[in-house]
Amino acid sequence: MKKSLMLVMTLILSFALAACGQSGASNNKANEGAANSGANGTTNNTANGGDGATSELSGSILAVGSSALQPLVDQVSKEFMDQNPKVSIQVQGGGSGTGLTQVSGGQADIGNSDVFAEEKLEADQAAELKDHQVAVVAMAAVVNPDVAIDNLTKDQLVQIFTGKVTNWKDVGGPNQAIQIVNRPSSSGTRATFEKYALGTKTDDLPGAIQEDSSGTVKKLVGETPGAIGYLALSYLDESVKTVKYEGVDATVDNVANGTYPVWAYEHMYTKGEPNEVAKAFLDYMVSEAVQNDQGDVVELGYIPISKMQVTRDADGNITK
């Protein structure tokens, strides 16, 4: 009897131990599955930016060149950096020729220019660059506010900037010596003014003042008796007097409809396709936020390309 009872107890204990072993194995497998699930979740989260974080732009951009375009690029770059705090953008002037040369040579990420690349570079160098047109800029002749002149013809401007006329009385103004304030030959503003206002290149005249910066040109014209120069519309204010060209005012409407001829596209060139950061910045330059009627382009005196009723190619040909 005792032996039978012992046998029954042994069998019950064996069944209980077996059941516990199966339960433990199941729990281990469940725990292992949970661990694997957790590992996959971490990988997915990491691939998707971790705990809900989105990827941020980071890097630096150096934009060099046109001083006519500089105010726009400078202002828009500050807004872009506010929105992308890990991006650093440095904007420098120096003229269109400098910008094109530096982007071609790899010293700058973006070359700002008032002229097409082929007007300043060799054909093979220009062919390597990608053109991003971000606005239109118009240039106007400006004089010291005390000069009693408000209109000049093309011929009169040519006579002045080639040194054939040296006194304002010879073009209907006061008996006062003319002081030319010019831009260097590398300047896209000068190239545009010579091409579309004068129709000819000019030499650097003895006695003429030459300045790299449009801002300095404005200051000198405003402060120097008898001075004349030329500026982008984005620089115009009451410190200088804007002169009509052939009786036509330098206004946005007159530029857009083709009545006023002294204008150019504002180009931001890259060497080939831009990298991710530069592309994002260039896309922002032509975004609705920058180009609309209350945006930076209009606010700073430039003209959105979308408003132009005419187009112009590198040879200066106008198409309506």
FENVENHU-V446454 format. One line per field, one symbol per residue. burial: b if it has 24 or more other C-alpha atoms within 12 Angstrom, else e. A space follows every 50 residues. Layout:
burial=???
This chain:
burial=eeeeeeeeeeeeeeeeeeeeeeeeeeeeeeeeeeeeeeeeeeeeeeeeee eeeeeeeeebbbbbbbbbbbbbbbebbeebbeeeeebbbbbbbbbbbbbb bbbbeeebbbbbbbbbbbbbbeeebbebbbbbbbbbbbbbbbbbbbbbbb bbebebbbbbbbeeebbbeebeeeeebbbbbbbbbbbbbbbbbbbbbbee ebeeeeebbbbbbbbbbbbbbbebbbbbbbbbbbbbeeebbbbbbeebbb bbebbbebbbbbbbbbbbbbbeebeebbbbbbbbbbeeebbeeebbbbeb bbbbbeebebbbeeeeeeee
